[in-house]
Amino acid sequence: MKRYGSVLRLREGAEEEYERHHAAVWPEVLAIIKQGGAGNYSIYRYGRWLFSYFEAADDFSPEAFGALYMANETCRRWEALMQTLQEPLPESGDGGWWVAMKEVFHAG
């Protein structure tokens, strides 16, 4: 099992709206996340900072997951909505959004 963590920041003042949307994530988005193999998916917020965490099988491909997710019209609409609330980090690069984090400790 692999673990994935990534970070992003919300635009100033977007905290409440972001949480409101995530209290009622669209069912089709949840279905694609599950179908794509991302389990125990969580997003934590600290101030404007977001930390995303999920687990996946050893053969999980982030690229294949992203392609499956973005091939779905509902997921594309969800992402467009979320990006109005998020602020990409300089480290995300051109066209990037979330920045992958390096796992430095795990006690299993």
Biotite code that builds the C-alpha atoms (Angstrom):
import biotite.structure as struc

atoms = struc.array([
    struc.Atom([0.000, 0.000, 0.000], chain_id="A", res_id=1, res_name="MET", atom_name="CA", element="C"),
    struc.Atom([1.281, 3.453, -0.933], chain_id="A", res_id=2, res_name="LYS", atom_name="CA", element="C"),
    struc.Atom([0.414, 6.717, 0.818], chain_id="A", res_id=3, res_name="ARG", atom_name="CA", element="C"),
    struc.Atom([0.166, 10.052, -0.981], chain_id="A", res_id=4, res_name="TYR", atom_name="CA", element="C"),
    struc.Atom([0.207, 13.519, 0.549], chain_id="A", res_id=5, res_name="GLY", atom_name="CA", element="C"),
    struc.Atom([-0.042, 16.856, -1.193], chain_id="A", res_id=6, res_name="SER", atom_name="CA", element="C"),
    struc.Atom([-0.463, 20.488, -0.234], chain_id="A", res_id=7, res_name="VAL", atom_name="CA", element="C"),
    struc.Atom([-2.267, 23.525, -1.594], chain_id="A", res_id=8, res_name="LEU", atom_name="CA", element="C"),
    struc.Atom([-3.521, 26.856, -0.292], chain_id="A", res_id=9, res_name="ARG", atom_name="CA", element="C"),
    struc.Atom([-6.968, 28.407, -0.394], chain_id="A", res_id=10, res_name="LEU", atom_name="CA", element="C"),
    struc.Atom([-7.593, 31.912, -1.633], chain_id="A", res_id=11, res_name="ARG", atom_name="CA", element="C"),
    struc.Atom([-8.115, 34.372, 1.177], chain_id="A", res_id=12, res_name="GLU", atom_name="CA", element="C"),
    struc.Atom([-11.691, 34.215, 2.455], chain_id="A", res_id=13, res_name="GLY", atom_name="CA", element="C"),
    struc.Atom([-12.540, 30.921, 0.696], chain_id="A", res_id=14, res_name="ALA", atom_name="CA", element="C"),
    struc.Atom([-12.336, 28.683, 3.774], chain_id="A", res_id=15, res_name="GLU", atom_name="CA", element="C"),
    struc.Atom([-16.054, 28.490, 4.596], chain_id="A", res_id=16, res_name="GLU", atom_name="CA", element="C"),
    struc.Atom([-17.166, 27.962, 0.993], chain_id="A", res_id=17, res_name="GLU", atom_name="CA", element="C"),
    struc.Atom([-14.540, 25.247, 0.466], chain_id="A", res_id=18, res_name="TYR", atom_name="CA", element="C"),
    struc.Atom([-15.709, 23.387, 3.573], chain_id="A", res_id=19, res_name="GLU", atom_name="CA", element="C"),
    struc.Atom([-19.356, 23.789, 2.568], chain_id="A", res_id=20, res_name="ARG", atom_name="CA", element="C"),
    struc.Atom([-18.686, 22.154, -0.806], chain_id="A", res_id=21, res_name="HIS", atom_name="CA", element="C"),
    struc.Atom([-16.708, 19.330, 0.783], chain_id="A", res_id=22, res_name="HIS", atom_name="CA", element="C"),
    struc.Atom([-19.519, 18.620, 3.242], chain_id="A", res_id=23, res_name="ALA", atom_name="CA", element="C"),
    struc.Atom([-21.532, 17.561, 0.167], chain_id="A", res_id=24, res_name="ALA", atom_name="CA", element="C"),
    struc.Atom([-19.076, 16.320, -2.483], chain_id="A", res_id=25, res_name="VAL", atom_name="CA", element="C"),
    struc.Atom([-20.904, 15.375, -5.667], chain_id="A", res_id=26, res_name="TRP", atom_name="CA", element="C"),
    struc.Atom([-21.603, 11.603, -5.753], chain_id="A", res_id=27, res_name="PRO", atom_name="CA", element="C"),
    struc.Atom([-20.079, 11.127, -9.208], chain_id="A", res_id=28, res_name="GLU", atom_name="CA", element="C"),
    struc.Atom([-16.812, 12.680, -8.002], chain_id="A", res_id=29, res_name="VAL", atom_name="CA", element="C"),
    struc.Atom([-16.743, 10.268, -5.053], chain_id="A", res_id=30, res_name="LEU", atom_name="CA", element="C"),
    struc.Atom([-17.442, 7.335, -7.386], chain_id="A", res_id=31, res_name="ALA", atom_name="CA", element="C"),
    struc.Atom([-14.541, 8.224, -9.696], chain_id="A", res_id=32, res_name="ILE", atom_name="CA", element="C"),
    struc.Atom([-12.166, 8.610, -6.734], chain_id="A", res_id=33, res_name="ILE", atom_name="CA", element="C"),
    struc.Atom([-13.131, 5.124, -5.579], chain_id="A", res_id=34, res_name="LYS", atom_name="CA", element="C"),
    struc.Atom([-13.036, 3.656, -9.100], chain_id="A", res_id=35, res_name="GLN", atom_name="CA", element="C"),
    struc.Atom([-9.572, 5.156, -9.611], chain_id="A", res_id=36, res_name="GLY", atom_name="CA", element="C"),
    struc.Atom([-8.219, 3.344, -6.568], chain_id="A", res_id=37, res_name="GLY", atom_name="CA", element="C"),
    struc.Atom([-7.697, 6.214, -4.114], chain_id="A", res_id=38, res_name="ALA", atom_name="CA", element="C"),
    struc.Atom([-8.798, 4.945, -0.689], chain_id="A", res_id=39, res_name="GLY", atom_name="CA", element="C"),
    struc.Atom([-9.034, 6.673, 2.683], chain_id="A", res_id=40, res_name="ASN", atom_name="CA", element="C"),
    struc.Atom([-9.035, 9.989, 0.849], chain_id="A", res_id=41, res_name="TYR", atom_name="CA", element="C"),
    struc.Atom([-8.955, 12.943, 3.246], chain_id="A", res_id=42, res_name="SER", atom_name="CA", element="C"),
    struc.Atom([-8.358, 16.668, 3.046], chain_id="A", res_id=43, res_name="ILE", atom_name="CA", element="C"),
    struc.Atom([-7.322, 18.600, 6.148], chain_id="A", res_id=44, res_name="TYR", atom_name="CA", element="C"),
    struc.Atom([-7.355, 22.374, 6.517], chain_id="A", res_id=45, res_name="ARG", atom_name="CA", element="C"),
    struc.Atom([-5.128, 24.555, 8.682], chain_id="A", res_id=46, res_name="TYR", atom_name="CA", element="C"),
    struc.Atom([-5.963, 28.206, 8.126], chain_id="A", res_id=47, res_name="GLY", atom_name="CA", element="C"),
    struc.Atom([-5.724, 28.565, 4.350], chain_id="A", res_id=48, res_name="ARG", atom_name="CA", element="C"),
    struc.Atom([-3.488, 25.501, 3.933], chain_id="A", res_id=49, res_name="TRP", atom_name="CA", element="C"),
    struc.Atom([-4.934, 22.241, 2.621], chain_id="A", res_id=50, res_name="LEU", atom_name="CA", element="C"),
    struc.Atom([-3.319, 18.836, 3.091], chain_id="A", res_id=51, res_name="PHE", atom_name="CA", element="C"),
    struc.Atom([-4.622, 15.970, 0.959], chain_id="A", res_id=52, res_name="SER", atom_name="CA", element="C"),
    struc.Atom([-3.969, 12.337, 1.896], chain_id="A", res_id=53, res_name="TYR", atom_name="CA", element="C"),
    struc.Atom([-4.966, 9.035, 0.324], chain_id="A", res_id=54, res_name="PHE", atom_name="CA", element="C"),
    struc.Atom([-3.833, 5.445, 0.141], chain_id="A", res_id=55, res_name="GLU", atom_name="CA", element="C"),
    struc.Atom([-3.597, 3.265, -2.958], chain_id="A", res_id=56, res_name="ALA", atom_name="CA", element="C"),
    struc.Atom([-2.379, -0.138, -4.090], chain_id="A", res_id=57, res_name="ALA", atom_name="CA", element="C"),
    struc.Atom([1.314, -0.530, -4.932], chain_id="A", res_id=58, res_name="ASP", atom_name="CA", element="C"),
    struc.Atom([0.511, -0.574, -8.670], chain_id="A", res_id=59, res_name="ASP", atom_name="CA", element="C"),
    struc.Atom([-1.448, 2.715, -8.464], chain_id="A", res_id=60, res_name="PHE", atom_name="CA", element="C"),
    struc.Atom([-0.553, 5.227, -11.181], chain_id="A", res_id=61, res_name="SER", atom_name="CA", element="C"),
    struc.Atom([-1.195, 8.891, -10.318], chain_id="A", res_id=62, res_name="PRO", atom_name="CA", element="C"),
    struc.Atom([-1.106, 9.696, -14.043], chain_id="A", res_id=63, res_name="GLU", atom_name="CA", element="C"),
    struc.Atom([-3.752, 7.061, -14.872], chain_id="A", res_id=64, res_name="ALA", atom_name="CA", element="C"),
    struc.Atom([-5.874, 8.245, -11.952], chain_id="A", res_id=65, res_name="PHE", atom_name="CA", element="C"),
    struc.Atom([-5.653, 11.857, -13.138], chain_id="A", res_id=66, res_name="GLY", atom_name="CA", element="C"),
    struc.Atom([-6.590, 10.854, -16.684], chain_id="A", res_id=67, res_name="ALA", atom_name="CA", element="C"),
    struc.Atom([-9.620, 8.862, -15.463], chain_id="A", res_id=68, res_name="LEU", atom_name="CA", element="C"),
    struc.Atom([-10.704, 11.698, -13.196], chain_id="A", res_id=69, res_name="TYR", atom_name="CA", element="C"),
    struc.Atom([-10.362, 14.436, -15.817], chain_id="A", res_id=70, res_name="MET", atom_name="CA", element="C"),
    struc.Atom([-12.087, 12.328, -18.498], chain_id="A", res_id=71, res_name="ALA", atom_name="CA", element="C"),
    struc.Atom([-15.291, 12.657, -16.460], chain_id="A", res_id=72, res_name="ASN", atom_name="CA", element="C"),
    struc.Atom([-17.321, 15.810, -17.205], chain_id="A", res_id=73, res_name="GLU", atom_name="CA", element="C"),
    struc.Atom([-18.657, 16.066, -13.631], chain_id="A", res_id=74, res_name="THR", atom_name="CA", element="C"),
    struc.Atom([-15.137, 15.821, -12.196], chain_id="A", res_id=75, res_name="CYS", atom_name="CA", element="C"),
    struc.Atom([-13.929, 18.528, -14.578], chain_id="A", res_id=76, res_name="ARG", atom_name="CA", element="C"),
    struc.Atom([-16.769, 20.803, -13.412], chain_id="A", res_id=77, res_name="ARG", atom_name="CA", element="C"),
    struc.Atom([-15.916, 20.038, -9.754], chain_id="A", res_id=78, res_name="TRP", atom_name="CA", element="C"),
    struc.Atom([-12.245, 20.857, -10.346], chain_id="A", res_id=79, res_name="GLU", atom_name="CA", element="C"),
    struc.Atom([-13.114, 24.108, -12.118], chain_id="A", res_id=80, res_name="ALA", atom_name="CA", element="C"),
    struc.Atom([-15.267, 25.096, -9.133], chain_id="A", res_id=81, res_name="LEU", atom_name="CA", element="C"),
    struc.Atom([-12.574, 24.127, -6.612], chain_id="A", res_id=82, res_name="MET", atom_name="CA", element="C"),
    struc.Atom([-9.915, 26.055, -8.508], chain_id="A", res_id=83, res_name="GLN", atom_name="CA", element="C"),
    struc.Atom([-11.914, 29.257, -8.028], chain_id="A", res_id=84, res_name="THR", atom_name="CA", element="C"),
    struc.Atom([-11.291, 28.746, -4.290], chain_id="A", res_id=85, res_name="LEU", atom_name="CA", element="C"),
    struc.Atom([-7.697, 27.520, -4.406], chain_id="A", res_id=86, res_name="GLN", atom_name="CA", element="C"),
    struc.Atom([-4.399, 29.280, -4.950], chain_id="A", res_id=87, res_name="GLU", atom_name="CA", element="C"),
    struc.Atom([-1.718, 27.228, -6.710], chain_id="A", res_id=88, res_name="PRO", atom_name="CA", element="C"),
    struc.Atom([1.736, 27.314, -5.168], chain_id="A", res_id=89, res_name="LEU", atom_name="CA", element="C"),
    struc.Atom([4.783, 28.433, -7.161], chain_id="A", res_id=90, res_name="PRO", atom_name="CA", element="C"),
    struc.Atom([6.134, 24.876, -6.798], chain_id="A", res_id=91, res_name="GLU", atom_name="CA", element="C"),
    struc.Atom([3.143, 23.439, -8.655], chain_id="A", res_id=92, res_name="SER", atom_name="CA", element="C"),
    struc.Atom([4.616, 24.544, -11.988], chain_id="A", res_id=93, res_name="GLY", atom_name="CA", element="C"),
    struc.Atom([2.778, 25.417, -15.172], chain_id="A", res_id=94, res_name="ASP", atom_name="CA", element="C"),
    struc.Atom([-0.695, 23.931, -15.189], chain_id="A", res_id=95, res_name="GLY", atom_name="CA", element="C"),
    struc.Atom([-0.116, 22.194, -11.865], chain_id="A", res_id=96, res_name="GLY", atom_name="CA", element="C"),
    struc.Atom([-2.176, 22.633, -8.759], chain_id="A", res_id=97, res_name="TRP", atom_name="CA", element="C"),
    struc.Atom([-1.562, 20.382, -5.736], chain_id="A", res_id=98, res_name="TRP", atom_name="CA", element="C"),
    struc.Atom([2.104, 19.853, -4.823], chain_id="A", res_id=99, res_name="VAL", atom_name="CA", element="C"),
    struc.Atom([3.191, 16.325, -3.878], chain_id="A", res_id=100, res_name="ALA", atom_name="CA", element="C"),
    struc.Atom([4.812, 15.960, -0.491], chain_id="A", res_id=101, res_name="MET", atom_name="CA", element="C"),
    struc.Atom([7.637, 13.621, 0.490], chain_id="A", res_id=102, res_name="LYS", atom_name="CA", element="C"),
    struc.Atom([6.779, 11.168, 3.241], chain_id="A", res_id=103, res_name="GLU", atom_name="CA", element="C"),
    struc.Atom([9.452, 11.427, 5.910], chain_id="A", res_id=104, res_name="VAL", atom_name="CA", element="C"),
    struc.Atom([7.948, 9.214, 8.628], chain_id="A", res_id=105, res_name="PHE", atom_name="CA", element="C"),
    struc.Atom([5.356, 6.472, 8.977], chain_id="A", res_id=106, res_name="HIS", atom_name="CA", element="C"),
    struc.Atom([4.687, 4.239, 11.970], chain_id="A", res_id=107, res_name="ALA", atom_name="CA", element="C"),
    struc.Atom([2.658, 1.306, 10.770], chain_id="A", res_id=108, res_name="GLY", atom_name="CA", element="C"),
])
